[in-house]
Amino acid sequence: MKEEVTGSADWKSIRVGIAAARWNSMITDEMVEGAEAALRSKGIPEENIILVRCPGSYELPLACKQLLEHLEMDGVVAIGAVIRGDTPHFEYVCDAVNRGIMDLNLEYNRPVAFGVLTTDNVEQAMQRSSKDEGNKGAEAALALCEMIELSRTLRKMKK
């Protein structure tokens, strides 16, 4: 049977950025709270969690890049909410944000978690940002932590 690689990290030394869109703040604020709570639950100190705000989801890739470059974060959670409207704008924004965040993962070799809701209406976004029903900000933060653990473990195995 093959050995499964699992990770571990000294969470007290981990630095995590959260880049959150101000657009649809009634959604993203709840997601930020969920992400911060999830990161603290892993043992990441409050002072090691850096929150920055940008105008909207379209600007998230640049905000995440700046956190990785200038503050040398171990990883970043991107939080936004894009809600479908009557024009093709939704598709353009979703595609650009998705591609931008994926490119950052590969360019910086550090995890950037995709905590961007892409919903058909406000009600769906509210459900996915709820503290009671599975906050997607918290889920993205936990996925980020798992990737930080995996990355650190694989780097150690290489040596």
Steps between C-alpha positions, in 0.01 A plus 500: 500500500630843409573748775274804503679829547342712769617834622564682820591857571608719788196725477644759737756596233264492200404834342178512301350779297133550430413712198132590505286689252295791634238453227212294642638568848188364669621164364878538513507635857338178625746294299794695645374431852472131418850490350656680796328268748616192306860624487500579874354155572810348336720696743608783272549807719279801428806714425603253225172547312511805274174625347500730198198630311473570131213652303356183345566140405668602174777665704559197724786343300706820526424540873604137558817546295598803704449306825723221368767736367520782750404325824627151413191320624508120524164503323203721419124457506319692225145594603241647269145462374397532138124488450351439155320792342335562165821554301804285413707699756461206745682257270783742428565576865474136613735381226758774568502443877520123465788519253682767702487304823607174333793679337613632839504149648732384226713815472578536871490133597300602806132428545231754419160362597197578285233636733306680230130430478352491150124485550183557304342724765550673833314228692748234386790724599345565843463124559862434409630776724284414800665422831239229556495317166854442379689824459705480179755745641573254779516212253748688281716581805507134605589394144783753509628353827496153352703619201749680725547175694542296182747746347717507814497121530600448137781755528636313803480166317702647211796577729 
